[in-house]
Amino acid sequence: MATPVIAGARTGGATVWFYNASGSVVSTLDHGADVYCIATDASGNIYIGGDSVGGVTHRKYNSAGSVLWSADHGARVNAIAVDSSGNVYIGGALSGSVGARKYNSAGALQWSTDTAADINAVCIGQDGYFYTAGGNYVNKSNVSDGVSFFNVWHGATLRAVAVDSSGNIYCGGDTHGSYSNKRTYRKYDSSGNLIWYQAWETGDSVYAMLLADGYLYVGGYSSPNFYKVSLSGTVQWSATNFRSVKAIAVDAAGVSYVTSIPSGIFQKNNSSGGYVWNAYYSTAVNGVALLPDLDTVVYPPGLPIPLALALPTIESAFLIPALALGLSLASPTVPSAPVPPLGDGQRIYRCYATGLPSLVEWQLRSLQCKKRRNDSTWLYVEIAATDLLLSASLDALIAVGGQIVIYSGLRYSLQNEVMGEMLRAVLTEYRYEKTAFSLSFALTCRVAATLEVLQTRVLSGVVSRGDVDGRRSVQCAVHPQVRPGDTVNDGLRTFIAHTVMYFIGASESFMTIDEAPLG
């Protein structure tokens, strides 16, 4: 079960509050100044942004509440989002002319972008692009550089934005227009054409929008002030949650959590929008997010792979909307097995099973693999499932010596992706983990040793470099073509890779390369 965590104005020496399922506070954190936004990732890390204190406007905490890094935007941070690789995007009041920034998972600034107005909301769309809402516009940008290349106009101040996997844009803010021409929130297609709109009363505003379980959730200042809406614009239900709804979170069962301003209320609702419990605060509660249940851990047998970045031996992986790992049944987009492509684009991964009557694709949640030169090793894969009937397919696959094949590629648009084979291994055993809301299978596979054609590879996204007793190592972004025995260049050093370890998950993806021991 997910754990709700809220953030708001500083009260009683706290700005972040963790709740249990029954509505009691179990712990707190203190930024030291008012907090206006909060986000979480599948590893249980927490990200907050707000007013400056000691030259810090936003922070990343681990699941234990320890600060991992802090940074300064130079002005108030109003919005924060995290992508599937752990990159962090913030938006806020203008600092000079800068209204939005991107940081990598270690907190290093990647880019800053000028905006014409204060940014009130940011999101990583399910289409893989970065969106900001501020002034009268929603801006669409590449995540690689933050440069805006497309926008839509609302006519009044925008305060919320969400984007689905087709690039349709849902945005809301202050009501624009009057009488029959009023607009409070809208849906545009990926080309900026208006599809539909909803109108609240003059003076009303939308403050929060969220895409979850195939619906749009909308909250703000109105009566009612909380709506569940189909993607075609039909209201499913509405509710009144006291004051202005400022933020929304929805779990896998459709249970919603909302916060309100100016005097704060944090409320849990059932899947029909009905009251379950609430908590009162004397000041604004500005944000809410859900932490995954980190006690739900899948343990493949005999996992021998140690991970850096203080990760547990096996990662709990949780499916999130922006993750590019949920895939439909299909054959690879190429008839043979080329090498994975390199370059710019959204990196995606696919998991196939060969040896059954037809090629099957399974929904990948995470994988780990540590390869040594001219040696066999193990591949550990976690896949999602809807029921236990998958066990029969896995049993059949083991009986015939079937293989698990991992493809890696780049997605340039919804209709354009290029894939190549990254890993291939024989399935040897499996186990499953079932909770109230999800089912996953952990697969153990043996990777056969193969002779590799050695090449020189240039690495990117370097996070750290090591040198222990003359044995060099590097942690960096996943390079899907690197093989043990390749010569690797990390930008400062060149050495021969002896072991290559991959970790690919919902919130982090990285690889670690070690040089051979001396002697």
N, C-alpha and C positions, 0 to 999 in steps of 0.2 A: 504494500500500500504506500502511495506517495506521501511525503511529509510536506505540508504547506509551510512556507516561510514568507513573512511579510516585511516590508520596510517602509519607513516614514519619517516624520518629524521627530527630532530627538526628544525623548521622554524618559525620565528616570534613569539617565545614563545609558540608554539603549536606542539603537536605530534599526535593528533587525531582530525579529522575534520568530522562534521556531515553535510550531504547534504540534500536538499529537492529535490522534483521530477524534478524541472526545472534546477538543477545543480548549485544552490547557497549554499554557506556555511551558516549554521544557528547557529552553536556553535562549540566550540573547547574544548579540554582537553590538559593538558601538563604533561607528565611523567617526564620531566626534562632532558631526554637524548633520543637518537634515539630509535625508536620503530621498531621492525622487524616482529611483528605478532599481530593479533587481532582476537578475536572470540566474539560471542554474544550468549545469550540464549533466550528462549521464554518469559522470564520475563522482557527482556530489559536490563539485566545486560551486562556489557562490560568487556572483559578480554584482557589485553595487556601484551606483553613481549618485552624486549630489553636490552639495555646497562644498567649497574648499575648506580644509582644515590642515594647517601645517604644510600648505602647498600640495595637498592631495585632494583630488576630486573623485577618483574612482579606484576600486581595489578588487583584487581576486583573493578569495579565501578558499582553503581546502575544506573537505567535509568535516574536519575537526575544528574549524573556526580559526585556523592560523592564517595570517596574511602571507600570501605567496608573492604578490607584487602590488605596488601602488603606482599611480601615475597622475599627472596634472594636466587637465585640459585648458586651464587658465580662466575658466568661467564655469557656471553651474552646468552639471551634466543632467539632462532630462530623460535620457533613454539609453538603453544598453541591450546588446544582443550578442549571441555567441553562435558561431557556425559549427559544423560537424568536425572540423579540425582543431577546434579550440581557439580560433581567432576571435578577437573581441572588437566590437564596433560600438562607438558611442556617438551620441549627438546631444547638443545642448545649446546654451546661449552662445552668441558669437564671441570668440576670443580673437580680437582683431577682426579678420574676415573669415576665420575658420569656424565651421559649425559641426564638423564630423571628422572622426579619426578612426583608424584601424590599428590594432596591436596584434602581435602574434601571441601564441599561448604562453610564452615566457614573459610577456609584457613589453616587448620591444616595439616601438612605434614603426609602423609600416608606411603609412601615408596620412596626410591631413588634406582636407578639401574645403575650398571656399564655398560658402552658401550665402544666398541673398538675405536670409532671415534666420532667426533662432530655429533650431530643430527641436520639435516636440516629440517625435517618434521615429524609431528606426526598426528595420527588420531585415533578416535574410530571407528573401522569398523562397518558396518551395521550388522556384525555377532556378535558384542559385545566384540571383543578382542581389545587390544591396539597394535598399530603398530608404529614403528619408521623407518625413512629412514635416513641413514648417512653412510659415507664411501661407500663401494660397496654393502651394504646389506640393505634389509628390514627385520626387526625383528618382530616377533609376540609374544605377551606376554599376560598372564592373567591380567585382570584389578585389581585383588585382591592383587597381590604381585609384579607385574612388571618383573617377571622372564621370560626371553626369552626361548622359547622351539622350535622355528622353524624360519628359515630364507630362503630368496631367494637372489641370487647373480646377480648383474648387470654387473660387470666388470669395471665400472667407477663410479665416485661420483654420488650418488642418492640424489635428491633434492625434490621429491614429491612422495606422496603415497595416494591411496584411495582404499577402500575395500567394495565390495558389500555384500548383505545379504547371498549369498552362500559361502562367504569366498574367492571369486576370488580377487586376488591382482593386482592392476594397479600401476605401479611404473615408474618413469622417472627421468632422470638426464642428465649428460654429455653423448654425443654420444660415444659409445664403438665400437671398431672394425674399419674396413676400407673396402672400396669397397662394395662387395655384402654381407659382414658380419656385416654391421653397425647396431647398435641397439640404439635407443634413448628413447623409452618408450615401455613397455611390459605389457602383461596380463598373469598371472599365475593362475592355479586353486588352490584350497585350500590345495592340496598336494605338491605344488611347481612345477608342470609341466607347461612348457611354452605352452600357447595357441596361442598367436600371438604377433607380434611386429610391430612397425613403426620405420622407419629410417629417420632421418634428416641428414643434411650434417655434415661432420667432423668439430668439433669446435662448433657445435650447442648444446644447452642445454634446457631441460625442467625444469621449475621452479615451475609450479603450475599444480595441477590436482584436479578435483572436479567431483563427481558423483551427478547429479541432473536431475530430470524429466526423468529418464531412460537412460541417455546418459552420456558419459565421456567428460568433457571439459578439454582441454590441452593448456597450454600457456608456452612460454619461449623465448629463443633467436633463431630466425630463420626467414625465410621469405617464406610464411606467418608465423605468430607467435601465432595464436590463432585458435584452432580447436574445432569443435563439432564432436564427434566420437560415433558411435553405439558401444554397448558392444561386438559386434562381430568384431570390428576393422575397420569398414567402415567409412570413413570421410563423414560427412553430409554437412559440409561447412567449409570454412577456411577464415580467415581475417587477415589483417595486422594492428596491433594497435601500430604504431609508434615504440618505442624502445622495450626492452625485457619485455614481460608480466611476472610480478612477482606474482600476486595473482588474484583470480577469485571468484566472487560470482554470483549466478543465482537465480532469484526470481521465484515465482510460475507460471508466465506467460512466462518463458524462456528468460526474459530480463537479459542480462549479464552486469556485472560491472568488469572492469579490471584495475589493476594498473601497472605501469612500472618503470623500473630502467634503467640507473643510474640517469638521470634527470627525474623527475617524471611527469607522465601524468595519470590522472584518467579519464576513459572513460566509458560512458554508451552506450550499443549497443542494438539494437532490437533483437527479437528472431531469426533473420536470420544472426546475427553477424554484421549488418550494423550500422554505426555511428548514434548516437542520439545527444549527446553533450559530451564535455570533459573539463577538467580543467588542467592547467599547474602549475607545481611546479619546483623550481630550484634545488631541491634535490630529493632523491629517495622516492617513495611511495611504501612501502613494503607490505601492507596488506589491505584487504577490507572484510567487513562483512555486513550483513543486520540485522537491528533491526526490530522486528515485529511492526505492527501498534497497539500500546497499547490503542488507542482510540476505537478499536473494542472490546467491552466488552459484554459478555452475562450475563444478570441479571436474574437468576431464581427468581420467586416471593417470597418475604418475607424471603430472606436468613438470618438466624439468627446466622451463624457460624463466630465468630471472629477468624482471623488467626494471628499467630505469624509471626516473621521475616518481619514485616512491609509490609506484603502483603495486597492488597486490599480485599474487602469483598468477591469478586469472581474473580478468576484468569482468565486472558485471556490465553487460551491454544492454542498452535500452533503445528501442526504436523511437526516433523523433521525426517530426514532419519534414525538416529540412534535409535529412540524411539521404544521400543518393544511393542507398543500398537496397531499398525496397523495389523489387523488380517483378515484372510479369513473366509468365512462361513463354520462352522464345528461344530460338537457336541463336548462337552468336551471329553478329552482323557480318561476319566474314566466314567463308567456307573452309578455310584452313586455319592454321594456328600461327599467325605472325607474332612478332614480339610486341609487347605493349607500347603504345605511342608515347612520345614525350612532347612537351610544349604547353601552351596556355590553354585553359579550358577547365571545366569542372571534372576533377578526378573521380571516377566511379569504379566499383568492383562488382563482379557477378560470380555466383557460385553455381556450377553445373555438376550433375551426376551422369556418368557414362556407364554402360553395362546393363541398363534396364531396357525394356522393349523400345523405348524412345528416349531421346535426350530430355532431361528434366532440369529445370532451373529452380533453385531454392532461394528464399529470401535471406540474405547474409546479414548477420548482426555484428560479428567480430571474427577476427582470425589472429593467430599467433604462429610464427614459424621461425625456427633457428636452423640455418643451413651451414654445414661445414664442407670445405672443399673435398671432393672425392669420398664423401661419407653419406650414409643415409641418416635421416633424422625424422622428426615428427612434425606434423601440421595439426593444429587444433582449430576447429571451426565451430562457431555457434550460429545456428540458423533458427529462424522463427517458424512456427507451425500453428495451425488452427485446431488440430485434434491429434490424438495419439495414433491415428491410422498411418501416419508417416512411418511408424515403427516397422510395418510390413515391408515397405519399400526399402528401408535401410537394411533389414534382415536379408532381403533378396540381393541387395547390392553387395553385401559382405559375402554371401554364398557364391557369387560369380566372380569375386575379385574385382568388383567395380571400382571406379576411380572418382575422386572429387577433383574438379578442375576449377581453378580460380582465374578469372579473366580480369584484367585491368585496362582501363581506357579513359578517353577524354570525351566528355559530352559538350558539344558546341551549341546545341539547341535541342528541343524536345524530339526533333526528327533526325538529328545528325550526331552520331557518336561513332568513334573508332575504337575497337577493342583488340587486345592481344593476350595470348596466354602467359600467365605469370607463374603459376604453381600447378603441379599435378601430383596427386598422391593416392595411394590405395587405402580405402576405408577399412579399418580393422575392428573398431568397436564404437559404441555410442551410449549415451545416457540422456535422460530428459529431465527438465525442471519445470514444474507446473505451479503457477500461482493463481490467485483469484482472477487475474486479468490477463495473463499471458502464458504462453507455452513455448519453450525453446528446447532444442536438441544440441548437445555438445558432441561433436564428432572427433574421433581420434584417427589420424591417417598417417601412414608411413610414406615419406618421400624417398623414392629410390635415388641412389647416387647415379649421376650421369656425367659424362665428359662434356665440359663446357668449352665453347670457343671464347678464349680470353680477350677482353677488350679493355680500353681505358674509359672510365666513366667520370663525368664531372657532377659533383653533388650540389644540391641546393638546399636552402632552408636549414642551414646548420645551426643547431641549438647549443651544442657543447662539443669540446674536443678534449681528449684525454691522452695521457702518456704515462704508463706505469711500467717502470723497469725497461724502458725503451720500446714497449709494445704500444703502438698508437691505436686510438679508437676515435670514433666520431658518431654523434647522434644528429640526425638530419631528417628532412622530409623524405618520404618513401620514393625511391627511384626503382621502378618496377623491373628495370633491365639488369640491375646489378646482380652478379653471381660471385660466389666464392672463387677466388683466383683472379678476378678482375683487378686492374690497377685503378684506384679511386683517387680523385683529387678533391679535397674539401675546401679549396680556395686558398689554403695556406700550406698544406702538406700533400705529398703524394706517397701512397703506400699500397701494398697488395692486400686485398681483403681475404682474410682467412675464414671468418664467420660473419654471416649476415643474418640479423634478426629483424623480423617485421612484427609490428603490432598495428592492426587496423581496427578501429572501433568507432562508436557513434560520436564520441567527443574528441578523440585524439587519434592521430595516425602518425607513426614515425618509424624509423629504422635505426638500428645500431650496427656499426661495422667495426670489427676488431681485426687488428693485424695478427699474424701468426706469432706464437711465442718464440723468443730467441732460442736458438739451439735446437 
